[in-house]
Amino acid sequence: MEQCHGKTKAGERCKRSASADSLYCSTHAGQAGDSAPEPDAPEVVDESCWDRDPVETLILAAALGAAVVVVLTFGRLFKA
């Protein structure tokens, strides 16, 4: 039997034998259709957030800050 083509958590190739009619052992069988990037592949950065208007960002931050203040205030009011 051929050596398993799976990758361990450490990123090394598995040393077990592949299952019959497969390139992977039973532990790494889920990696056969895995489209996840290799562990050492560069991370893809989502640049869509960079298109946000700075004023919109300030408004969202202010709204979030106000919500936190309200929650903290009500938490103190209803504390037993």
TASULPE-V83910 format. One record per pair of residues at least 24 apart in sequence whose C-alpha atoms are under 8 Angstrom apart, sorted by the first residue. I is the first residue (numbers start at 1). J is the second residue. If there is no record, write none. Layout:
# TASULPE-V83910
<<I/J> <I/J>>
This chain:
# TASULPE-V83910
<<4/28> <6/31> <6/32> <11/39>>
